[in-house]
Structures are given as C-alpha cells and as structure tokens.
Amino acid sequence: MQRKELLLSLSGYVFGVAVIGLLSACASYPSVGSTPGATPPRIVADPENSAQRVWDNPSAFGPVPESLSAKGQQACGALNTKETQFKAIGFHPKAQNFQAQTIVDGGYFCVPK
C-alpha cells in the first residue's frame, strides 16, 4: 500500500492531514476513536519519507463534533483538487504540531471522500 501524508496551513492555524492511498481500487483509512485520546496525536516525520509530515497516531482522534463540522470541512476542503475532494473524519482539541506544541483550535484528520 502506498501512503501519502499532507500538511496544510489555513488562516494561521496548522491542521494535520493524512491521506492513505488506494490498494487494488479499495480505499483503506486508519480509523479514529470514539473520543479523543488522552495522549494527543502529534505531527512527526514520515518514516518512509522524512521530507513529509504525518500524524503519529490517527486513532487518537475522536469524531468531529457537530459544532466544528463546518470548520473541519473548510480545513479539509483546502486540500481539494479537481480529482479528489476531502472530508474531516477526526478531531483532537490538543493535537500537536511538529514542535510538540498544541495546535490552536485543534487538529483535523482528513481523508478523500
């Protein structure tokens, strides 16, 4: 399976974005938890490509709260291309950036629609 991970900066806030590639035309994505984990996810260097950044633990994200749905869709929508549209499937209020600092307003986990 080929992995691609992306980062996005939107309105001064950093949102981590992860995208998992296709395997034999079947999409497979890490799942998020039922609630945000006690240990927040952190952006780290991708072990397969140190120039890219990835979330260290996607399962630490909980579902996107309804009150943040529009903001999550806006953040993930910034990744949209002509061929691929993205949606937020996870949120963590204390997600951490690459410097291990808490991301203001939390981080979103995005996947292709």
Secondary structure, 3 states (H helix, E strand, C coil): CCEEEEEEEECCEEEEEEEECEECCEECCCCCCCCCCCCCCEEEEECCEEEEEEECCHHHCECCCHHHHHHHHHHHHCCCCCCCCEEEEEEECCCECCCCCECCCCEEEEEEC
